[in-house]
Amino acid sequence: MAMSGIKDVISDFIDKNKPQKKPKLEKLSRMEKRERYKKRMECLTPEEQAYLRRKQFVEAMWPIFRGLIVFGLCFIIIYPLLYMITAAFRTRADMNDPTIMWIPRHFTTSNIKDVVKAMEFGKTLGNTLKLNIVCSVLQVLTCAVTGYGFARYNFKGKNILFFIVIMMIIVPPQIILIPLYMFFRYFNPLGIYYMIKGDYYSLIDKAAAMYLPALTANGLRAGLFIYLFRQSFRGLPKELEDAAALDGCSPLTTFARVMIPNAGSTFLTVFLLSVVWYWNDYYVSTSFFMNYKTLALTLKNLSANIKVLLFGDANAQVNTREIIVWMEAACLISITPILVLYILLQKNFTEGIARSGLTGM
């Protein structure tokens, strides 16, 4: 009897402490929902009813409006790329055929082959990679150090110097291009070269004309990169540096071993942006380079090179629509490496933009 009583007590205790099942929500028919909606509206004032109707209309129309915006943006962005791909594999005759819109009637790869020869693609690609990678790596390092200084240290003239950084973002490069050209044309560090040779050293048509600005955090879009690094480092907790200082790390060691790993996505983002801007730049490069070929500079003069290669005369009269097939083929092979790079690193790139642009404001 005692055992049975204990079992009853335990079973009662378990029953009382069992989690109660939530009652299932009854599924209402469409007619019942309408009736409930009418009753709810009857309990509201006319002003509240008007506000509720406007709110429901906006909630219903917003997905449609958002879809139209996304579709329009995709069309604007993707349309030129699709046209580039289709035009690159057409024959010259297809460009004069008004019935051909997207799919080439005569598929050919001769345009790609002609462009590769006219651009000297192997040599030009090597020059572009060497210039871009060196400049981007130098610019990432110098801009990171500069951004870290603005984010973590207080010193005299900090606000004035940061104002200059902002001006680097706002002021177009055309404003300082002539002084830069004169500086590199008559390059004379500390007057030593002039004392020895009695002349100036010219950096025009040498890769050093692009390396030196990147080394001093003055390369293409350097102001924007300094700002991105500053925002990224400001978003990191100060306790990381305090803990490193307690472990005996110097400021340089703290920056190298603590701050850089925690801002890795920002480094990758800045590197990708730097590579893209150096890859596409032809305005600044045209001012410094005469014979040093990059992809952007070769694209600028491609029409004349194609005419020399195929017709033997740079002034040959060729229909403008027919030249488009070679221009689009050249653009396609020029942007392909950048597209592949972006596709492989898209996740890290987006994360870096979010961290550096939205935190630490």
Salt bridges, closest charged atoms under 4 A:
GLU26 OE2 - ARG36 NH2 3.62
ASP94 OD1 - HIS106 ND1 3.03
ASP97 OD2 - ARG105 NH1 2.93
GLU120 OE1 - LYS293 NZ 3.79
GLU241 OE1 - ARG152 NE 2.55
ASP242 OD1 - LYS238 NZ 3.76
GLU322 OE1 - ARG92 NH2 2.80
GLU351 OE2 - ARG355 NH2 3.22
